[in-house]
């Protein structure tokens, strides 16, 4: 009784304790996590979109950068008339419009440009001010050229349009934009990866025992130079391209105005004894060379400076050359006021100190593969460079045009520069179009010569287009055998997708952005410098080496340049971040402390990769459940989270300086940030894989490559497009096992694959080596059915002599129309919907017989025409899907015909699941022969179980399990990375529905009717049909066409070529001694040729006559390869006589 | 018969990781040192066919006492060789819808028709003359138009009205197919005009101004040619499940409920007093055989799962061409034809051996 009472009392006490609320929570209430914090991701994507980096960069160029470029090149003067000037006061880019001068409706849609093979571009307007006679004239809105417009940028007509409005413009709402349409083709400017500019990178070469610090300077003027501070035999030198020899560092510093050795020592080695002793010999060297004063140092350097100026006037003394080189070329990014080179001296001193540090401790070197040391160059930057180059060329041309007019002594009318400007041509327009359509960025002015900058947007599938927009290409050449740049960097975490990279030569060099990354654009650094001073940073020009390197002092760098020092590093960084979170500084400005270098770096430059993260303070995330609730209700956007300081962007360097918790449960008191969602470390393409965290990692990489080849839906406007080659699936399905990424990118709306019921078993032996067995009835019902649409195009030309092409009705021969003209209608074009057999004519074009006769002056209508019809070449019949007649930019009539083939899967077609498991169809089996389970379900596909052990694609098995459970429960399951539906839950659903927990069913053989002895893993797996189909590949030839020159069989399938018996095959026949076979293969079946040769002179004749001997007596006939005959004749043409010595003639 | 299913000779063992005794003997029903010579009376006694469920579209029946090869032959014939009528030739006069001609034709081909194929002959070749004995003609003529403003009835005020509310014929269904009688067909099919068995199959979607106009020719065919001629949605069987409790090792009473949950509902009964488990013979056939019981250690050795090798529970779903109960007789008909072909061939062969002059020409195969 007593005990019972005691327990009862205990319970009561417990109840009372539990009743007390702390922050609204009882003792036993579980600590609530912020659920659904992943909702921040769709919110982020809603604001930024998947290709925000391209669009942001382009917007920055159009809105900001273009104005800066104009400001830097805003004046045109004349050499002839010093009173003349022309000034650009403003520049703006208009909206895309139609270029036809007589158009009434000027509005244009991107889709029209795609169809009409025109460029989607907008005019660039400038406001000019210039002198006309004695007056100053102002002219606004002068068009100087046209700029191709990036789709969905803020100059694009699609920006901010609703789905219905996009539909009216035949544009797909899921299309990400971010590309250009130039001459009808969609072109992407890939993101280019580069080493960051204006930063010091210290490297060692352990073999050569060299330590070097390098810095690539880049200024807004476009000047680029690389400065090194290197060690050579223990001594330190300054090296620069414009200086022929390495300059001892002490001399360099002396030339930069640090005269005393003490000061040099303090600026480089500081007070650290180890560094001082290392550095001492550098000082000695300067003394040995007899350089003590600044003047001596300048003279020393001046003798070695490479002068590459046009020599105008007298030669300058050496020290002046040196001073100029040091002031302008060496470390050009460090701003110098007048001749005070002290900031440069401090910079060189810092570089030297970094070298000294690395000499003493080899851990102090930098990693050039570290993502924080990388900058990404985007379309905007590349276009800005191109525009600056073109604009300068434009101004030069304009100037010479103006000079030409002004040179004339007497003019009838008053000179108006505006007229000259109008005649300066479409330099800018054609420059942009040429660069984007060829991808050659060769700008002599900026020492830039890059090829392959742009690529045609791959529209194979929706995912391939999307994947292309997130692609990053490296400048690193592919041939070098260094693993470093290709390796997976730990700092890529969350920024670059670890799975999505191609196999083979570009492996690791071509990367893809992760889902939640953003690439910064330039932020003005002037206010940031001022802010730094306000936060207590002391100006660097007031500090000496003693202060700079004194313990507890941190040097403050802004975008690589040293601006000052502070003794309160933590406070400075804390306050700076506070201001940024409060929105006083741009959210894309990064700040971090480097404790090894004792430096604070503030970065505001463009091209840094960054991503948002939840801020954690005092061990608690700032984003609370109520915020997520508000987000769910749609009251707030992602930007609100930013403004409220709940979420902030971290670049790679700052991320490295933070303590980030992956999950809320792992938050510690020292945690600074919380990840929004772990699966965002994957990119858009790798995000399609269900359960990727259960797969062997190369499998995910393979799938990333294959997902881009899958046939499916491409865009909502796919049936309005006329692409060169378009693959579409007839019945695409969204996957049973989705991921959150799939929903975010819209893959569930534009899928590429079908949910096939798969039995994992062996069947018939036609399934070895990854081959698949397909169910014939499934194919009958539409599984794997796809369409291939191919564009055929022609121009109805006008020729310079006034004649022109025409279309004509089918020709009538003997009162009958030839069968191949069956489908031609009176307008000379095939009817839409008609079936096209191989050889059929679909455009009956006729060209004038004298099209190239420029002397022709007669009536254009009187010329005779010859037929030049377009005939269908493919061996498989198709249907006319679309016929389009339109005009191009230059008033040529353009005809496009789209021909469609509908294909059902056949033996040899390639399929793949989403786990890098590809296979070809090995056998098609009738449904009655297929095994079936107790429910009577037959598989669509049988996959051989040997595909599993070595590939270790456990994710595929879980996909099957989750898919099966989803089918039974009537809902879609999730296979999101690092999450997704749990296997236990799936197993439970299976058992509840009377299935085995492991997904294994009892199957009955369809052939014998008896049960199988083994249980079979059976359920739905999402299968993709890949674009590789046998129909496009199979090829055989008996006899066929030959090349004209050599008379040997042609090469390649497209030319109906022969199959080559190559060198190695030849070696086999030689080794076997099969001489007759060898002779037959290499000559008789190839290019045998009968020649007449003279036994006397050994030369070839013809018709039994030797032209050399003028006789027919000793002629012999022999068979040689035509190629040999050709060789003899070519040698004779080079004055070499090949003689055939015939031993056994007659 | 019920007790006979516990004859171990008829059992297929279902174990945790494998299935045993899958096959019948090389000579089904024959055992050493026994007289198993075939006897019609005995076969009659053993053969049972019992219909358990019959609905408009499906049938479930037991077929007991035959070898798997026979049961499977019926299944295979049902899927692949019972003839039906389906649309094969499509003549497109006009199609301005978004769906392509071939795709639309493919969809129309898969529509099951309610025509008794016995009236029809096989059309020997696509090029051959179509007659009223081998071809049924359908027409599909649909044009989508806007409904007059007054006729639009809208339930709720939505931003975007549903297409069906404001357009006529925005969805083309199988019900839009119209039959065009040819020759004597109008009399033959007067009582039951040819229609799709399901009028609500979506074929295409249209918008105002779009039009589909085509002529469709349906012919007789079999499922192995193309799945559209298959008369069944599925024809399948499973073997009768058996749950055999081990009297040596009863299920512990505290686990009785858990044991029950390892099987399909109703298969295991628990005595309310003793908590002893027993198998409900009536519901035994519902057991799903998901081997859940093998996952639990406490039931090791308590129970054996088996299936009866010659007890086939057939489940056939008709597409509507044949009444479900007619399907098995149809398949027997086809099987008998096949047997007849073989028999005639065998007789011919026999005659040949006995010295009769060889009959000219090859044996005509049923499916040639």
Boltz contact constraints between the chains, C-beta under 6 A:
constraints:
  - contact:
      token1: [A, 730]
      token2: [B, 103]
      max_distance: 6.0
  - contact:
      token1: [A, 777]
      token2: [B, 227]
      max_distance: 6.0
  - contact:
      token1: [A, 780]
      token2: [B, 226]
      max_distance: 6.0
  - contact:
      token1: [A, 780]
      token2: [B, 227]
      max_distance: 6.0
  - contact:
      token1: [A, 781]
      token2: [B, 227]
      max_distance: 6.0
  - contact:
      token1: [A, 833]
      token2: [B, 101]
      max_distance: 6.0
  - contact:
      token1: [A, 902]
      token2: [B, 102]
      max_distance: 6.0
  - contact:
      token1: [A, 926]
      token2: [B, 224]
      max_distance: 6.0
  - contact:
      token1: [A, 927]
      token2: [B, 79]
      max_distance: 6.0
  - contact:
      token1: [A, 928]
      token2: [B, 76]
      max_distance: 6.0
  - contact:
      token1: [A, 928]
      token2: [B, 79]
      max_distance: 6.0
  - contact:
      token1: [A, 928]
      token2: [B, 80]
      max_distance: 6.0
  - contact:
      token1: [A, 932]
      token2: [B, 236]
      max_distance: 6.0
  - contact:
      token1: [A, 934]
      token2: [B, 238]
      max_distance: 6.0
  - contact:
      token1: [A, 936]
      token2: [B, 234]
      max_distance: 6.0
  - contact:
      token1: [A, 936]
      token2: [B, 236]
      max_distance: 6.0
  - contact:
      token1: [A, 991]
      token2: [B, 292]
      max_distance: 6.0
  - contact:
      token1: [A, 994]
      token2: [B, 264]
      max_distance: 6.0
  - contact:
      token1: [A, 994]
      token2: [B, 288]
      max_distance: 6.0
  - contact:
      token1: [A, 994]
      token2: [B, 290]
      max_distance: 6.0
  - contact:
      token1: [A, 995]
      token2: [B, 290]
      max_distance: 6.0
  - contact:
      token1: [A, 996]
      token2: [B, 290]
      max_distance: 6.0
  - contact:
      token1: [A, 996]
      token2: [B, 291]
      max_distance: 6.0
  - contact:
      token1: [A, 1009]
      token2: [B, 68]
      max_distance: 6.0
  - contact:
      token1: [A, 1009]
      token2: [B, 69]
      max_distance: 6.0
  - contact:
      token1: [A, 1009]
      token2: [B, 71]
      max_distance: 6.0
  - contact:
      token1: [A, 1009]
      token2: [B, 72]
      max_distance: 6.0
  - contact:
      token1: [A, 1010]
      token2: [B, 22]
      max_distance: 6.0
  - contact:
      token1: [A, 1010]
      token2: [B, 23]
      max_distance: 6.0
  - contact:
      token1: [A, 1010]
      token2: [B, 68]
      max_distance: 6.0
  - contact:
      token1: [A, 1011]
      token2: [B, 19]
      max_distance: 6.0
  - contact:
      token1: [A, 1011]
      token2: [B, 22]
      max_distance: 6.0
  - contact:
      token1: [A, 1013]
      token2: [B, 18]
      max_distance: 6.0
  - contact:
      token1: [A, 1013]
      token2: [B, 19]
      max_distance: 6.0
  - contact:
      token1: [A, 1013]
      token2: [B, 22]
      max_distance: 6.0
